[in-house]
Amino acid sequence: MFNYIKNLSMSAISKIKAVRRSDLDSYYLREIVRSGVIRKEKTALVLRHLNNKIDLNTKGKALTVSEKKDLGINTRLKITRELLSIFNDSGRTFSNPKEVLSSIGMRAGFARSRDQSIASLQTANIRNYEVVGCRDERSCAWCKSMEGKQLPVTQSINRLIEANCTCESHCRLVAAAVIA
């Protein structure tokens, strides 16, 4: 009986993880497209990297110091040819290609988290949320201006962020419930 329950719960956990992963994939895809620096034919490879199935930071032959200098990449970084192959011409202008992928992952994760938070607020019949930021030098002017503003749960903070945020890596704004 114990094994039956254990197997049943492990199966349920696997299904939940699969749903969460596919949900996150849609956010990854949106951010990959929004970035404008990933070659379309390399999208599946980038998804595998973001899902920790492969590591483009270590897979493949490393660039030489002179190759990194020629490309304007920080020479102290280990950059593989496989990693560099995912970028289009505009994506090859960054001095740290690893940060580009990290930023895509962080943007997707924060966007999903904000959407989930607002959905939870709606489920709990909460009508408004307050925008909360990190209050540091990494926040852009728009994010700082949004700090403390109250918005209805029907208003997508992610749409506002996509249209206005200029934070360098990713937006760190979150939605906090306003209890009346």
N, C-alpha and C positions, 0 to 999 in steps of 0.2 A: 504494500500500500504506500509506504514511504517513497519508494522509487517511482511509483506512478505519479505521485504528487510532485516529486522533484522534477521528473521529466516534463510534466505538464507545465510547471512554472518556468522551467528553462526554455521551453518552446515559446511560451508567452513572452518572456523577456526578449528572446531573439526576434520575435515579430515586432515588438515595440521598438527595439533598436533599429530594425530595418526600416520601419515607418519614419522614425526620427531622422535616419541617415538620408533617406530619399527626400524628405522635407528639406533638410539642410542642402542637399544637392541643388534644389531649385534656387536657393539663395546664392550658392556658389556660382551657378550658371549666370544668374543675373549680374553678379559682380564681375565675372570674367568678361561678359559682353560690355558692361559699363566701363571697364578699365580701358578697353580699346587697344591693349598691348599684347594680347595673346592671339597667336595664329589659330584660326578656326579649326583647322585639321588637328590641332594639338589639344583641343578642349577635353577630350576623354582622358588624355594623359595627365592633364592638370587636375582633373577631378580625382583621379587615382592618387595623385600626390596629396591633395587637400584632405582626402579620406584616409591618409596614412597607409595606403596599400603599397606605395613605392615612395622612395625618397629621391627626388630629383637633385637634391643638394649633394648626394653621394654617388648616385648611379651614373656610370659612364666615366669617360676619360676627362681628367681635369685640364683646364686651359693653362697654358704656360704663362709665366709672368709677362713676357713680351706681348702675348696675345691679349692679356687683360689690359695692359698699357695702351695698346692700339685701339681697344674698344672703349677706353675710358672707365674701366671697371677697377675698383679698389683692388690693388695687387695682393693685399694680405688675405683676401677671401679665397676660399676654395670654390671655384665655379666650374661646373661640368659642362661639357658640350651638350649633353642631353637637356640640362636646364636652359642653356642659352637657345636651344632649338625651338623652344615653345614661344619665343617672343617674335613679334613682327618688327619691322624697322624702328618704329617709335618706341617699342619696348626695349630695344637694345641701347637706348640712350641713358639708362639709369646706371649709376656707379655701384649700386648694390642690387642685383636682380633678385636675390633672396628676399629682400624687403618687399618687393612687389607682390610676390606670392603670399607672404605673410599678411600684407595689407588686405589682399583680396579675401583671405580667410577670416581676418578680424572683422572686416566690413560685413561679410555674410553672417557671421556668428552674432554680432551685435544687432543686425537688422532682424534676424529671426527671433532673438531674445525680446526685442521691443514689440514685435508683432504678437508673440506669445503672451507678454505681459498685458498688452491692451486687450487681447481676447479673454484673458482671465478676469480682467476688470469688467468687461461686458457681461461675462457669465455671472459675476457677482452683483450685477445690476448697479455698478458704480458708473456714474455719468461723466465724470471728469477725471483727468489726470494732470499732474504737475510735471513739467519738464525739469529734470535735475541733471546738472552737469558736474564735471570734475573740478572746475574752478582753478585751472592752472594754465601755464603758458602754452600748452599744446592745443588748447581750445581756440578755434577760430572766432572772429568777431561775431559772426552770426550765432554760433553756439552760445557764446557769452550773453548775447542779447536775448536768447530764449530762456535762460535760466530763470526759474520760478514762474514762468507763464503757465496758465491753466488752459487746457484744451479739452473739448468734448471727446469721449472715447470713439466717436464716429470719425474723428480727424486722424488720419494716418501720420504719425510723426516721421515715419520712414520716407513718405513722399516729400514732406517738407525738407528733410535732410538731403535727399537726392537733388532737390532743386536749389538748395541754398548753402549747404555746409561746404567749407573749403579746408577742413582739417587735413593735415598732410597725410597721415596714415589712415585713420578711421575715426568716425564720430563716436564719442563715448556717452552721448546723452541717453538717459533712461527715463521711463515713465513711472511715476509714483502715484498711487491712488489718492484722490482727494475725497475724504470722508466728510460729508456734510452733516 
